[in-house]
Amino acid sequence: MDTDNIVSITADGKLELPSKIQQLNDWFKRIEELGADRNQPSLQEISEMVKEVRREV
């Protein structure tokens, strides 16, 4: 079995992530910082739209 380390822990207990994973992690942090998009409908609004369309069909 071939095993490669994905992450490693330094002697002082810090987690070292490969650059690809770190970039993804940074991207998710940025999305969280931006918060919800007010132009996007909520799940409740989407549900109501679906119900309406189903009634029309």
Secondary structure, 3 states (H helix, E strand, C coil): CCCCCCCEECCCCCEECCHHHHHHHHHHHHHHHHCCCCCCCCHHHHHHHHHHHHHHC
